[in-house]
Amino acid sequence: MSEDRKPDWPGVALHVVTGKGGTGKTTVAAALALALASKGKKVLLCEVEGRQGIAQLFDVPPLPYEERRIAQGPAQGDEDGGDVYALAIDAESAMVEYLQLYYRLGGRTSRALDRFGVIDFATTIAPGLRDVLLTGKVYEAVERNSRNKKARRYDAVVLDAPPTGRIAQFLNVNGEFGDLARVGTVRGQTERVMGLLKSRRTAVHLVTVLEDMPVQETADGIAELRASGLRVGGVVVNLTRPKALDDEARDAAIAGLLPRAQIEEDLAKVGVDVTPELLEGLLEEARSHAERRRLEDEQRERIAALEVPTYELTRLPDGIDLGGLYELAADLRDLGMA
């Protein structure tokens, strides 16, 4: 991104990243956190599914319920990158913290409840309560209010959220619980959380790949988010392939109209012993690639019709390691997402 171009999401404090399984949701969330951690900014990367995906990506030990520094964001211009912290949020630990912050229960009392299984029992008989606690902790990390004065403050929080199929339900659960709790601390807390999630300070980004089912799920997810009053962010099209063929060559390859004689001549010029079998194999490979390109281009058209900002990330030939994450982070920043 050029120095004078501003990011597409000014004022957003909470970036929620969702996507169908297998699209690289956690990878994109991690890359976005790195991209946001520029010019000395502090970013918190959270996960709520208990998979320890962040620890695996950054090659660090499993994350406890504690904010830990795991990386430094890429430098931008003459300024060093800021720090990226990570937190694995589990409902039981979040409930203990909630009881300490809002009900003044000491650590010993809270741990006793946990030891006797009271907290696990509560989250089991009321499954939605688990999501209330998870989103409540994310809210606390964004707001860092007067009840938690000693906690570290962040310029942005990135949430590696549940998959697209249940993202609207996950983010809306506080509203449902708030309706059940007519008054009191719970009602006030759920209203504050929903106030953040439905504000311009939150954006829900969706990750997809250029295949029919993930694109359809992305479209459905956007519709559900909008119907729920939640702000849709951008669509990250992950794992794309370089466009080796232009549209004209793509159509010619599909129709079997590539110039055989010219191809054979070009191969001979670079010392390839061209046989009919080799030429036929190459033409079939070109046709297969062109067919795949056409299908991907059709999915691009469907994504464009969603009318949201779109960011394409190319598939890395060597897979994802820490260096690859920084490469993706730089791409997201150059594309204007951070």
C-alpha positions as CSV (number, residue, x, y, z in Angstrom):
1,M,0.0,0.0,0.0
2,S,1.4,3.4,-0.9
3,E,2.3,5.7,2.0
4,D,-0.5,8.2,1.2
5,R,-3.3,5.5,0.9
6,K,-5.3,5.0,4.0
7,P,-6.6,1.6,5.2
8,D,-10.2,0.7,4.3
9,W,-11.3,0.2,7.9
10,P,-10.5,3.4,9.8
11,G,-11.9,3.4,13.3
12,V,-12.5,-0.3,13.5
13,A,-11.3,-1.7,16.9
14,L,-12.6,-5.2,16.6
15,H,-11.9,-7.2,13.4
16,V,-14.0,-10.5,13.4
17,V,-12.7,-13.1,10.9
18,T,-14.9,-16.0,9.9
19,G,-15.0,-18.5,7.0
20,K,-16.0,-21.9,6.0
21,G,-13.7,-24.7,7.3
22,G,-10.8,-25.3,5.0
23,T,-10.6,-21.7,3.6
24,G,-7.7,-20.6,5.8
25,K,-9.7,-18.5,8.3
26,T,-7.2,-18.8,11.1
27,T,-4.3,-18.0,8.7
28,V,-6.0,-14.9,7.5
29,A,-6.8,-13.8,11.0
30,A,-3.2,-14.2,12.0
31,A,-2.0,-12.3,8.9
32,L,-4.4,-9.5,9.5
33,A,-3.2,-9.1,13.1
34,L,0.4,-8.8,11.8
35,A,-0.7,-6.3,9.2
36,L,-2.5,-4.2,11.7
37,A,0.6,-4.2,14.0
38,S,2.5,-1.5,12.2
39,K,3.9,1.8,13.3
40,G,4.2,0.7,16.9
41,K,0.6,-0.5,17.3
42,K,-0.4,-3.2,19.7
43,V,-2.8,-5.9,18.5
44,L,-4.4,-8.8,20.3
45,L,-5.2,-11.9,18.3
46,C,-7.9,-14.1,20.0
47,E,-9.3,-17.5,19.4
48,V,-12.4,-19.1,20.9
49,E,-12.7,-22.6,19.4
50,G,-10.1,-24.4,21.6
51,R,-8.0,-25.6,18.6
52,Q,-4.8,-23.8,19.5
53,G,-4.5,-22.8,15.8
54,I,-2.7,-19.6,16.6
55,A,0.0,-21.4,18.6
56,Q,0.5,-23.8,15.7
57,L,0.8,-21.0,13.1
58,F,3.3,-19.0,15.2
59,D,5.2,-22.2,16.4
60,V,4.8,-21.3,20.1
61,P,3.7,-23.5,23.0
62,P,-0.1,-23.9,23.5
63,L,-1.7,-20.6,24.7
64,P,-3.1,-20.4,28.2
65,Y,-5.8,-18.0,29.3
66,E,-3.3,-15.2,29.4
67,E,-2.3,-12.6,26.9
68,R,1.2,-13.4,25.6
69,R,3.4,-11.6,23.0
70,I,4.0,-13.9,20.1
71,A,5.3,-11.7,17.3
72,Q,6.3,-8.3,16.0
73,G,4.4,-6.7,13.2
74,P,6.2,-5.9,9.9
75,A,8.0,-2.6,9.7
76,Q,6.3,0.2,7.7
77,G,8.5,2.9,6.3
78,D,11.0,4.0,8.9
79,E,8.9,2.7,11.8
80,D,9.2,-0.7,13.4
81,G,6.2,-2.9,13.7
82,G,4.2,-3.1,16.9
83,D,3.6,-6.1,19.1
84,V,1.1,-8.9,18.5
85,Y,-0.3,-10.6,21.5
86,A,-2.4,-13.7,21.5
87,L,-5.1,-15.1,23.8
88,A,-6.9,-18.4,23.7
89,I,-10.3,-17.7,25.4
90,D,-12.2,-20.6,27.1
91,A,-15.6,-20.1,28.7
92,E,-14.7,-21.5,32.1
93,S,-11.7,-19.1,32.6
94,A,-13.8,-16.2,31.2
95,M,-16.5,-17.0,33.7
96,V,-14.1,-17.0,36.6
97,E,-12.8,-13.6,35.5
98,Y,-16.3,-12.3,35.0
99,L,-17.2,-13.3,38.6
100,Q,-14.1,-11.5,39.9
101,L,-14.7,-8.3,37.9
102,Y,-18.5,-7.9,38.3
103,Y,-19.4,-9.8,41.5
104,R,-16.2,-9.2,43.5
105,L,-15.7,-12.9,44.1
106,G,-12.2,-13.6,45.1
107,G,-9.9,-15.9,43.1
108,R,-10.2,-18.6,45.8
109,T,-14.0,-18.6,45.6
110,S,-14.0,-18.6,41.8
111,R,-11.5,-21.4,41.6
112,A,-13.5,-23.5,44.1
113,L,-16.6,-23.1,41.9
114,D,-14.5,-24.3,38.9
115,R,-13.1,-27.2,40.9
116,F,-16.5,-28.5,41.9
117,G,-17.7,-28.3,38.3
118,V,-20.2,-25.5,38.9
119,I,-19.0,-23.4,36.0
120,D,-18.8,-26.4,33.6
121,F,-22.3,-27.3,34.7
122,A,-23.7,-23.8,34.0
123,T,-22.2,-23.6,30.5
124,T,-23.5,-27.1,29.7
125,I,-27.1,-26.6,30.7
126,A,-27.1,-23.2,28.9
127,P,-25.0,-23.7,25.7
128,G,-25.6,-20.1,24.7
129,L,-23.9,-19.0,27.9
130,R,-20.6,-20.2,26.6
131,D,-20.8,-17.9,23.7
132,V,-21.9,-15.0,26.0
133,L,-18.7,-15.5,28.0
134,L,-16.5,-15.8,25.0
135,T,-17.8,-12.6,23.4
136,G,-17.8,-10.9,26.7
137,K,-14.1,-11.4,27.1
138,V,-13.5,-10.1,23.6
139,Y,-15.5,-7.0,24.6
140,E,-13.4,-6.5,27.7
141,A,-10.2,-6.7,25.6
142,V,-11.5,-4.0,23.3
143,E,-12.9,-1.7,25.9
144,R,-10.6,-2.3,28.9
145,N,-12.8,-0.3,31.2
146,S,-12.3,0.9,34.7
147,R,-12.9,-2.5,36.3
148,N,-9.7,-3.8,34.8
149,K,-7.3,-0.9,35.1
150,K,-4.1,-2.9,35.0
151,A,-4.8,-4.7,31.8
152,R,-2.9,-3.9,28.6
153,R,-4.7,-1.7,26.1
154,Y,-4.7,-2.5,22.4
155,D,-5.1,-0.5,19.2
156,A,-7.0,-3.3,17.6
157,V,-8.3,-6.8,18.5
158,V,-8.6,-9.6,15.9
159,L,-11.0,-12.4,16.6
160,D,-10.5,-15.8,14.9
161,A,-14.2,-16.5,15.2
162,P,-16.4,-19.6,14.6
163,P,-17.2,-20.7,11.0
164,T,-19.5,-18.7,8.7
165,G,-22.4,-21.1,9.3
166,R,-22.9,-19.9,12.9
167,I,-21.2,-16.5,13.0
168,A,-24.4,-14.5,13.1
169,Q,-25.8,-16.7,16.0
170,F,-22.5,-16.5,17.8
171,L,-22.4,-12.7,17.7
172,N,-26.1,-12.3,18.4
173,V,-26.2,-14.5,21.5
174,N,-25.8,-11.6,23.9
175,G,-28.9,-10.0,22.5
176,E,-30.8,-13.2,23.1
177,F,-29.5,-13.5,26.7
178,G,-30.2,-9.9,27.3
179,D,-33.8,-10.4,26.4
180,L,-34.0,-13.2,29.0
181,A,-32.3,-11.2,31.7
182,R,-34.7,-8.2,32.0
183,V,-32.7,-6.3,34.5
184,G,-29.4,-6.5,36.5
185,T,-25.7,-6.9,35.7
186,V,-26.2,-9.5,33.0
187,R,-28.7,-7.4,31.1
188,G,-26.4,-4.4,31.3
189,Q,-23.4,-6.4,30.2
190,T,-25.1,-8.0,27.2
191,E,-26.4,-4.6,26.1
192,R,-22.8,-3.2,26.2
193,V,-21.4,-6.1,24.2
194,M,-24.1,-5.8,21.6
195,G,-23.5,-2.1,21.4
196,L,-19.9,-2.8,20.4
197,L,-20.7,-5.6,18.0
198,K,-23.3,-3.6,16.1
199,S,-21.3,-0.4,16.0
200,R,-19.0,1.0,13.4
201,R,-16.1,-0.1,15.6
202,T,-16.6,-3.7,14.6
203,A,-16.3,-5.3,11.2
204,V,-16.9,-8.9,10.3
205,H,-14.6,-10.2,7.5
206,L,-15.4,-13.4,5.6
207,V,-12.7,-15.7,4.2
208,T,-13.5,-17.9,1.1
209,V,-11.9,-19.7,-1.7
210,L,-12.9,-19.8,-5.3
211,E,-15.2,-22.8,-5.0
212,D,-19.0,-23.1,-5.2
213,M,-19.8,-24.1,-1.6
214,P,-17.5,-21.7,0.2
215,V,-18.7,-18.8,-2.0
216,Q,-22.4,-19.7,-1.4
217,E,-21.8,-19.9,2.4
218,T,-20.1,-16.5,2.2
219,A,-23.1,-15.0,0.4
220,D,-25.5,-16.6,3.0
221,G,-23.3,-15.4,5.8
222,I,-23.3,-11.8,4.5
223,A,-27.1,-11.9,4.2
224,E,-27.5,-13.2,7.8
225,L,-25.1,-10.6,9.2
226,R,-26.9,-7.8,7.5
227,A,-30.3,-9.1,8.7
228,S,-28.9,-9.1,12.2
229,G,-27.6,-5.5,12.0
230,L,-24.0,-6.6,12.1
231,R,-21.5,-4.7,10.0
232,V,-20.0,-6.7,7.1
233,G,-16.3,-6.0,6.5
234,G,-14.4,-7.4,3.5
235,V,-14.2,-10.7,1.7
236,V,-10.8,-12.3,1.7
237,V,-10.4,-14.6,-1.3
238,N,-7.7,-17.0,-0.1
239,L,-5.5,-19.5,-1.9
240,T,-5.9,-18.1,-5.4
241,R,-3.7,-19.3,-8.2
242,P,-1.7,-17.0,-10.5
243,K,-3.5,-16.2,-13.8
244,A,-1.2,-17.9,-16.2
245,L,-3.7,-17.4,-19.1
246,D,-5.5,-14.3,-20.2
247,D,-9.2,-14.6,-21.1
248,E,-8.5,-15.1,-24.8
249,A,-6.0,-17.9,-24.2
250,R,-8.3,-19.5,-21.6
251,D,-11.2,-19.7,-24.1
252,A,-8.9,-21.0,-26.8
253,A,-7.5,-23.7,-24.6
254,I,-11.0,-24.8,-23.6
255,A,-12.1,-24.9,-27.2
256,G,-9.0,-26.8,-28.4
257,L,-7.9,-23.9,-30.5
258,L,-4.4,-23.2,-29.2
259,P,-1.8,-22.9,-32.0
260,R,-0.3,-26.4,-32.0
261,A,2.4,-25.7,-34.6
262,Q,3.5,-22.5,-32.7
263,I,3.7,-24.4,-29.4
264,E,5.7,-27.2,-31.0
265,E,8.1,-24.7,-32.6
266,D,8.6,-22.8,-29.3
267,L,9.3,-26.1,-27.5
268,A,11.9,-27.1,-30.1
269,K,13.6,-23.7,-29.8
270,V,14.4,-24.4,-26.1
271,G,15.7,-27.9,-26.9
272,V,12.6,-30.0,-26.1
273,D,12.2,-33.2,-28.1
274,V,8.5,-32.8,-29.0
275,T,6.6,-36.0,-29.6
276,P,2.9,-36.2,-30.4
277,E,2.2,-37.7,-27.0
278,L,4.0,-34.9,-25.2
279,L,2.2,-32.2,-27.2
280,E,-1.2,-33.8,-26.6
281,G,-0.4,-34.0,-22.9
282,L,0.5,-30.4,-22.7
283,L,-2.6,-29.3,-24.6
284,E,-4.8,-31.4,-22.3
285,E,-3.1,-29.9,-19.2
286,A,-3.7,-26.4,-20.7
287,R,-7.4,-27.3,-21.2
288,S,-7.7,-28.6,-17.7
289,H,-6.1,-25.5,-16.3
290,A,-8.3,-23.3,-18.4
291,E,-11.5,-25.1,-17.3
292,R,-10.4,-24.5,-13.7
293,R,-9.7,-20.8,-14.4
294,R,-13.2,-20.4,-16.0
295,L,-14.8,-21.9,-12.9
296,E,-12.8,-19.7,-10.6
297,D,-13.6,-16.6,-12.7
298,E,-17.3,-17.5,-12.4
299,Q,-16.9,-17.5,-8.6
300,R,-15.1,-14.1,-8.8
301,E,-18.1,-12.7,-10.5
302,R,-20.4,-14.1,-7.7
303,I,-18.1,-12.5,-5.1
304,A,-18.1,-9.2,-7.0
305,A,-21.9,-9.2,-7.0
306,L,-21.8,-9.1,-3.1
307,E,-20.6,-5.5,-3.4
308,V,-18.2,-5.6,-0.5
309,P,-14.4,-4.9,-0.5
310,T,-12.5,-7.9,-1.7
311,Y,-8.9,-8.9,-1.1
312,E,-7.2,-11.7,-3.0
313,L,-4.3,-13.7,-1.4
314,T,-2.3,-15.9,-3.6
315,R,-1.6,-19.5,-2.6
316,L,2.0,-19.7,-1.3
317,P,3.9,-22.5,-3.1
318,D,5.8,-23.6,0.1
319,G,2.8,-23.6,2.4
320,I,2.3,-21.5,5.5
321,D,5.1,-20.9,8.0
322,L,6.0,-17.8,9.9
323,G,7.7,-16.2,6.9
324,G,4.6,-17.0,4.8
325,L,2.4,-15.2,7.4
326,Y,4.5,-12.1,7.1
327,E,4.2,-12.3,3.3
328,L,0.4,-12.5,3.6
329,A,0.4,-9.7,6.1
330,A,2.3,-7.4,3.7
331,D,-0.2,-8.3,0.9
332,L,-3.2,-7.4,3.1
333,R,-1.6,-4.1,4.0
334,D,-0.7,-3.4,0.4
335,L,-4.3,-4.2,-0.6
336,G,-5.6,-1.7,1.9
337,M,-7.2,-4.0,4.5
338,A,-4.9,-2.8,7.3
